[in-house]
C-alpha cells in the first residue's frame, strides 16, 4: 500500500493550532497562578486584620477589667454622728455606777409573797420567808419604837438587815391595814400610803422604810417608805 502523504497546508494548520493551544494554556496557567497569588494575599490580609482586632479586643477587655475592679480600702473612715463624741473617755470624766440598794431583791420577793395572801398556807409561806431572809419580826411600841414579836403571826413589821445598823422595814402582809393600824399602829408615820378608810388587805411596797438600830436598842427612822394599799 502506498504511504499516505500529508499536505503542507494541513501540516501548517496543525502547527498553528498547536501554537494557539500552547498560548491558551500559557494564559490559563498564568491566570491560575495570578488567582492563587491574589487569594493568598487576601488570606494574609484577613489574618493580619484578625490579629489587629484581637489586640484591640484584648486592650478593651483590660480597660473594662480596670473599671470593674473594686477599690480595696485598707481602713474605713469612721463617720461621727452629729452631736455625739466618740473620743476615748477620760478616766477623770468617768463616774462609777451607784451601788445597788441591798433591799431591792428583798422587796421584789416580798411583793410576790403579798400577792398570795388569799391562797391557803399563807402563814407557812410567811414563816418560811422570814426564816430564809433572817428577818427581825417586830411590833409597834408607840412613839416610833419597836419591840420584838413572839411569832410571825403576831408581828406588825418585818426588818431586813442591810448594813451594820441599817434595816429595811416592811409591813406584815398577813395583817390588813385597817383604821386601828393606820391611827395607832405607826404605819402612817413610817410610810407614805394611800389609806382613806375601811380595810385594805393587800400591800405593795414601792420603797421600804429605812431604820437605824442604835446601840441602846432604839430604832431611828432614817427614810420613810412608800406603800400602795389595795382593798382586794
Secondary structure, DSSP 8 states (H G I E B T S, - for coil): -------HHHHHHHHHHHHHHHHHHHHHHHHHHHHHHHHHHHHHHHHHHHHHHHHHHHHHHHHHHHHHS----SS------TT---S---TTT--------TTHHHHHHHHHHHTTTTSTTHHHHHHHHHHHHT-EEEEEEETTEEEE-SSTTT-SEEEEE-SSSEEEEEE-TTS-B-HHHHHHSSHHHHEEE---SS-B-EEEEEE-EEEEE-TTS-EEEEE-EEEEEE--
